[in-house]
Amino acid sequence: MAVVCIACDSTPSSAPSELRAAAPAPSDLEATAAKPSRGTMVGGQSMRRIVAWPDDTQRDDEARERLSAQARTSVDDAPVPVLLPSAPDLVESAVVTSGAHWTAVSMQAEGLNVSLQISGQAKIYPHIKPVPATHSVRGLDGFVTRNEGIWVASWIEHGVAYDLELECADQEAAACADREALMNFAESLQFVGGRGAQR
């Protein structure tokens, strides 16, 4: 019976070029430290987006004042420009949470759940070509999908990524009836703040 042994030799006579590059000779350490290399990008690299903060004059102070005290504080501390709809019942229900580079807003009205995720980071995959936009959202290139009755619109604005989701208890309700309803809702979003607004 023939036996094939794969990688039995633990000390190959010639290391692959990737391994040789990853283990510089001692004389190369100083040069390596002076000229760092990103190396081969395999799983995507996180990049921080450059935020283009709206001017204070664009802030919807009326909507901001409808927020609870806790939500208002969270909006002021947000690392990205926060957008909210003008509908009072939704704004008053807003729960706002943030991380180092993102903010999420959750809102509820009768029969309607709304969530908005805002991200100041992006994953870069140099070997994958960008996907062309499918729709215009707020006059910007974006994407619109519907999955299990939930409408989703995604776009880039102010230099950051926005992801808006609308879910209705009754899928035939006017707020979730069709793509146009989603587009109108997205259009109603107004800038209400973020920590960069005071810079």
C-alpha positions as a Markdown table, in Angstrom:
| # | Residue | x | y | z |
|---|---|---|---|---|
| 1 | Met | 0.0 | 0.0 | 0.0 |
| 2 | Ala | 1.4 | 3.4 | -0.9 |
| 3 | Val | 1.5 | 6.1 | 1.8 |
| 4 | Val | 1.6 | 9.7 | 0.9 |
| 5 | Cys | 3.0 | 12.1 | 3.6 |
| 6 | Ile | 2.1 | 15.7 | 3.1 |
| 7 | Ala | 4.4 | 18.3 | 4.9 |
| 8 | Cys | 6.3 | 15.6 | 6.8 |
| 9 | Asp | 9.5 | 17.6 | 6.7 |
| 10 | Ser | 9.2 | 20.2 | 9.4 |
| 11 | Thr | 12.3 | 22.0 | 8.2 |
| 12 | Pro | 11.8 | 22.6 | 4.4 |
| 13 | Ser | 15.0 | 23.5 | 2.6 |
| 14 | Ser | 13.5 | 26.6 | 1.0 |
| 15 | Ala | 10.8 | 28.6 | 2.7 |
| 16 | Pro | 7.9 | 30.1 | 0.6 |
| 17 | Ser | 8.5 | 33.7 | -0.4 |
| 18 | Glu | 5.6 | 34.8 | 1.9 |
| 19 | Leu | 7.4 | 33.3 | 4.9 |
| 20 | Arg | 10.7 | 34.8 | 3.9 |
| 21 | Ala | 9.1 | 38.2 | 3.6 |
| 22 | Ala | 7.3 | 37.9 | 7.0 |
| 23 | Ala | 10.6 | 37.0 | 8.8 |
| 24 | Pro | 13.1 | 39.7 | 7.9 |
| 25 | Ala | 16.8 | 39.1 | 8.6 |
| 26 | Pro | 18.2 | 40.9 | 11.7 |
| 27 | Ser | 19.9 | 43.5 | 9.5 |
| 28 | Asp | 16.6 | 44.4 | 8.0 |
| 29 | Leu | 14.7 | 45.1 | 11.2 |
| 30 | Glu | 15.6 | 48.8 | 11.4 |
| 31 | Ala | 14.6 | 49.3 | 7.8 |
| 32 | Thr | 11.4 | 47.4 | 8.4 |
| 33 | Ala | 10.5 | 49.6 | 11.4 |
| 34 | Ala | 11.2 | 52.7 | 9.5 |
| 35 | Lys | 9.1 | 51.7 | 6.5 |
| 36 | Pro | 6.2 | 49.6 | 7.7 |
| 37 | Ser | 4.2 | 47.5 | 5.2 |
| 38 | Arg | 0.5 | 46.6 | 5.4 |
| 39 | Gly | 1.3 | 43.3 | 3.9 |
| 40 | Thr | -1.2 | 41.2 | 2.0 |
| 41 | Met | -4.8 | 42.1 | 2.8 |
| 42 | Val | -6.8 | 39.0 | 3.1 |
| 43 | Gly | -10.0 | 39.5 | 5.2 |
| 44 | Gly | -10.5 | 43.3 | 4.7 |
| 45 | Gln | -9.0 | 46.2 | 6.6 |
| 46 | Ser | -11.1 | 48.6 | 8.7 |
| 47 | Met | -10.7 | 52.2 | 7.7 |
| 48 | Arg | -12.1 | 55.2 | 9.5 |
| 49 | Arg | -14.3 | 57.4 | 7.3 |
| 50 | Ile | -13.7 | 61.1 | 7.0 |
| 51 | Val | -16.8 | 62.8 | 8.4 |
| 52 | Ala | -18.0 | 65.9 | 6.7 |
| 53 | Trp | -19.9 | 67.5 | 9.6 |
| 54 | Pro | -23.0 | 69.6 | 8.6 |
| 55 | Asp | -23.0 | 73.2 | 9.7 |
| 56 | Asp | -24.8 | 74.0 | 13.0 |
| 57 | Thr | -27.3 | 76.0 | 11.0 |
| 58 | Gln | -28.6 | 72.8 | 9.4 |
| 59 | Arg | -29.4 | 71.2 | 12.7 |
| 60 | Asp | -33.1 | 70.6 | 13.4 |
| 61 | Asp | -33.3 | 71.9 | 16.9 |
| 62 | Glu | -37.1 | 71.4 | 17.1 |
| 63 | Ala | -36.7 | 67.6 | 16.5 |
| 64 | Arg | -33.7 | 67.5 | 18.9 |
| 65 | Glu | -35.8 | 69.1 | 21.7 |
| 66 | Arg | -38.4 | 66.3 | 21.3 |
| 67 | Leu | -35.8 | 63.7 | 22.3 |
| 68 | Ser | -35.7 | 62.5 | 25.9 |
| 69 | Ala | -32.9 | 63.9 | 28.0 |
| 70 | Gln | -30.9 | 60.7 | 27.8 |
| 71 | Ala | -31.3 | 60.4 | 24.0 |
| 72 | Arg | -30.3 | 64.1 | 23.6 |
| 73 | Thr | -27.1 | 63.5 | 25.5 |
| 74 | Ser | -26.4 | 60.4 | 23.4 |
| 75 | Val | -26.9 | 62.3 | 20.2 |
| 76 | Asp | -24.6 | 65.1 | 21.4 |
| 77 | Asp | -21.9 | 62.5 | 22.1 |
| 78 | Ala | -22.4 | 60.6 | 18.8 |
| 79 | Pro | -19.2 | 60.3 | 16.8 |
| 80 | Val | -21.2 | 60.6 | 13.5 |
| 81 | Pro | -23.9 | 63.0 | 12.3 |
| 82 | Val | -27.2 | 61.7 | 13.6 |
| 83 | Leu | -30.3 | 62.0 | 11.4 |
| 84 | Leu | -33.9 | 61.7 | 12.7 |
| 85 | Pro | -37.4 | 62.0 | 11.1 |
| 86 | Ser | -39.6 | 64.9 | 11.9 |
| 87 | Ala | -42.5 | 62.7 | 13.1 |
| 88 | Pro | -42.9 | 63.7 | 16.8 |
| 89 | Asp | -44.1 | 60.3 | 18.0 |
| 90 | Leu | -41.0 | 58.6 | 16.6 |
| 91 | Val | -38.5 | 61.1 | 17.8 |
| 92 | Glu | -40.0 | 61.0 | 21.3 |
| 93 | Ser | -39.5 | 57.2 | 21.4 |
| 94 | Ala | -35.9 | 57.3 | 20.2 |
| 95 | Val | -33.3 | 55.2 | 21.9 |
| 96 | Val | -29.8 | 56.2 | 20.9 |
| 97 | Thr | -26.6 | 54.2 | 21.6 |
| 98 | Ser | -23.0 | 54.7 | 20.3 |
| 99 | Gly | -19.7 | 53.1 | 20.0 |
| 100 | Ala | -16.3 | 54.4 | 19.1 |
| 101 | His | -17.2 | 54.8 | 15.4 |
| 102 | Trp | -20.9 | 54.2 | 15.2 |
| 103 | Thr | -24.4 | 55.3 | 16.4 |
| 104 | Ala | -27.7 | 53.3 | 16.3 |
| 105 | Val | -31.1 | 54.8 | 16.8 |
| 106 | Ser | -34.3 | 52.7 | 17.5 |
| 107 | Met | -37.7 | 54.3 | 17.3 |
| 108 | Gln | -41.3 | 53.0 | 17.6 |
| 109 | Ala | -44.7 | 54.3 | 16.8 |
| 110 | Glu | -48.0 | 52.5 | 16.5 |
| 111 | Gly | -47.4 | 49.5 | 14.4 |
| 112 | Leu | -44.0 | 50.8 | 13.1 |
| 113 | Asn | -40.4 | 49.9 | 14.1 |
| 114 | Val | -37.7 | 52.1 | 12.7 |
| 115 | Ser | -33.9 | 51.6 | 13.1 |
| 116 | Leu | -31.1 | 53.6 | 11.8 |
| 117 | Gln | -27.4 | 52.5 | 12.0 |
| 118 | Ile | -24.7 | 55.0 | 11.2 |
| 119 | Ser | -21.1 | 53.9 | 10.8 |
| 120 | Gly | -17.9 | 55.8 | 10.6 |
| 121 | Gln | -15.9 | 52.8 | 9.5 |
| 122 | Ala | -15.6 | 50.8 | 6.3 |
| 123 | Lys | -14.1 | 47.5 | 5.4 |
| 124 | Ile | -11.7 | 47.7 | 2.4 |
| 125 | Tyr | -11.3 | 44.7 | 0.1 |
| 126 | Pro | -9.0 | 45.7 | -2.7 |
| 127 | His | -9.7 | 42.6 | -4.7 |
| 128 | Ile | -13.5 | 43.2 | -4.8 |
| 129 | Lys | -14.9 | 45.7 | -7.3 |
| 130 | Pro | -17.5 | 48.2 | -5.9 |
| 131 | Val | -21.1 | 47.2 | -6.6 |
| 132 | Pro | -23.0 | 49.9 | -8.6 |
| 133 | Ala | -25.8 | 51.7 | -6.7 |
| 134 | Thr | -29.3 | 50.5 | -7.4 |
| 135 | His | -31.3 | 53.5 | -6.3 |
| 136 | Ser | -31.1 | 57.2 | -5.5 |
| 137 | Val | -31.6 | 57.7 | -1.8 |
| 138 | Arg | -31.9 | 61.3 | -0.6 |
| 139 | Gly | -30.4 | 62.3 | -4.0 |
| 140 | Leu | -27.4 | 60.1 | -3.3 |
| 141 | Asp | -26.2 | 56.7 | -4.7 |
| 142 | Gly | -27.6 | 53.9 | -2.6 |
| 143 | Phe | -29.3 | 50.6 | -2.3 |
| 144 | Val | -32.9 | 49.5 | -1.5 |
| 145 | Thr | -33.9 | 46.0 | -0.5 |
| 146 | Arg | -36.9 | 44.2 | 1.0 |
| 147 | Asn | -36.6 | 41.1 | 3.1 |
| 148 | Glu | -39.4 | 39.4 | 4.9 |
| 149 | Gly | -41.4 | 42.6 | 4.8 |
| 150 | Ile | -38.6 | 44.8 | 6.1 |
| 151 | Trp | -37.6 | 47.7 | 3.9 |
| 152 | Val | -33.9 | 48.7 | 4.0 |
| 153 | Ala | -32.2 | 51.7 | 2.4 |
| 154 | Ser | -28.4 | 52.2 | 2.6 |
| 155 | Trp | -26.4 | 55.2 | 1.4 |
| 156 | Ile | -23.3 | 57.3 | 2.2 |
| 157 | Glu | -23.9 | 60.9 | 3.4 |
| 158 | His | -21.7 | 63.3 | 5.3 |
| 159 | Gly | -18.9 | 60.8 | 4.6 |
| 160 | Val | -20.5 | 58.1 | 6.7 |
| 161 | Ala | -22.7 | 55.1 | 6.0 |
| 162 | Tyr | -26.4 | 55.1 | 6.9 |
| 163 | Asp | -28.7 | 52.0 | 7.0 |
| 164 | Leu | -32.4 | 52.7 | 7.5 |
| 165 | Glu | -34.9 | 49.9 | 8.3 |
| 166 | Leu | -38.7 | 50.1 | 8.3 |
| 167 | Glu | -40.8 | 47.3 | 9.7 |
| 168 | Cys | -44.6 | 47.4 | 10.0 |
| 169 | Ala | -46.8 | 45.1 | 12.0 |
| 170 | Asp | -49.1 | 45.2 | 9.1 |
| 171 | Gln | -47.0 | 44.9 | 5.9 |
| 172 | Glu | -49.8 | 46.6 | 3.9 |
| 173 | Ala | -49.6 | 49.7 | 6.2 |
| 174 | Ala | -48.9 | 53.0 | 4.4 |
| 175 | Ala | -45.4 | 53.4 | 6.0 |
| 176 | Cys | -44.3 | 50.1 | 4.5 |
| 177 | Ala | -46.6 | 49.7 | 1.5 |
| 178 | Asp | -43.9 | 50.2 | -1.2 |
| 179 | Arg | -40.5 | 51.5 | -2.0 |
| 180 | Glu | -41.8 | 55.0 | -2.4 |
| 181 | Ala | -42.9 | 55.1 | 1.2 |
| 182 | Leu | -39.4 | 54.2 | 2.3 |
| 183 | Met | -37.9 | 56.8 | 0.0 |
| 184 | Asn | -40.2 | 59.5 | 1.5 |
| 185 | Phe | -39.3 | 58.5 | 5.0 |
| 186 | Ala | -35.6 | 58.7 | 4.2 |
| 187 | Glu | -36.1 | 62.1 | 2.7 |
| 188 | Ser | -37.7 | 63.3 | 5.9 |
| 189 | Leu | -34.6 | 62.6 | 8.0 |
| 190 | Gln | -32.9 | 65.7 | 9.4 |
| 191 | Phe | -29.6 | 66.4 | 11.1 |
| 192 | Val | -30.0 | 66.7 | 14.8 |
| 193 | Gly | -26.5 | 66.6 | 16.1 |
| 194 | Gly | -23.3 | 64.8 | 17.1 |
| 195 | Arg | -20.1 | 65.7 | 18.9 |
| 196 | Gly | -18.5 | 67.0 | 15.8 |
| 197 | Ala | -21.2 | 69.7 | 15.4 |
| 198 | Gln | -19.5 | 71.8 | 18.2 |
| 199 | Arg | -16.0 | 71.5 | 16.8 |
